[in-house]
Amino acid sequence: MQSPSECMDTHPDIVPDLLRPGLDLVICGTAPSAVSAARQAYYAHPGNRFWAIMAETGLTPRRFLPEEYPLMAALGIGFTDMCKTASGQDDSLPRTGFDRQRLAEAMRRYRPGMLAFSSKRAASEFLGQPTGRIAYGRAPPLPDMPPIFVLPSTSGLACRAWDPAPWHAMAAIVLAARETTTRSLNKV
């Protein structure tokens, strides 16, 4: 994979990463939509189910607005994309825009509790497998990576594949880990 700086006709980091040590969960999308790029916020298209499912699963205490995404770090949730240098629909993204190495290095550096891909396309680009061979749910473990979970896209364009069940399953794992950590800290 080429580095983001080698992508042609794009700008670096259209929507900035929200990454730091100690996150319970990092959600990785494919790339920002045109609306997200314009609003400088993750999952900003009005037809996107992302912020609703985050509240529905209990990962957030309420439905946040896309522009409030920086507040998620305080909740233990971070964001990134496989393609940081281009925006738009999946079929319009440059092949050179996907940077598996950048994401792997970030996961090794920040060590989140889980890496969740918010689409099979994002997972496909990271795992190097066709989307048809990737199942929703836990992915096989990779050396030196956090546990990986693959989720159905929340995009309105992916409405035929929408299923909230994998989102609820992933959230249950994250919330259980948070509870265990809280109990452990309270015993100290």
C-alpha positions, 0 to 999 in steps of 0.5 A: 500500500502507498502512503497517504502522501502518495495519493494523487488529487487528494488532501491529507486527513480530510477528517482528523483521527480521534486516537489516543491511548486507553480507548475501549474502541476504535471505529474505522470507516472506509473514508469520509462521505462527501457530507462528512468531509464538508462538515469535518465530522464522522458519519455526518450524512443525515441518512446515516444510522451511526449516531443512532445505533451508538446510543441504541447500543448504550455505547453513548449515553445519548444520540450525539451530533456528528460535530460532537465526535471529539467528545467520544474520546472521553467515552473511550471511543476513537475514530479513523478511516482506512482512506484518510486522503479522499472522500466520497462513495466507496466506488469513487475512492482511489485504490492508492488511498487505502493505507493498511500500514498506517492503521496497523501502526496506529493500533500498535501505538494506541492499543485500543481494547477493540478495533471495529470496522464500520463496513465490510469494505473497510475490513476488506482493505485492512484484512486483504480479503474480498468482502464476500469472504468476510463475515460480520462479527469477530474477525480471526485474531491478527498478531499484535492487533487488538480484537477486530470486529466487522460491522454492517455499514450504517450508510443509507446507501447500504440499507439492504445490508443493514442489521443492528445485531452485530452492532449490539454484539460488539457493544456488549463486549465493549461494555462488559470490558468497561464494567470489568475495568471499572470493578477492578479500579474500584477494588484498588 
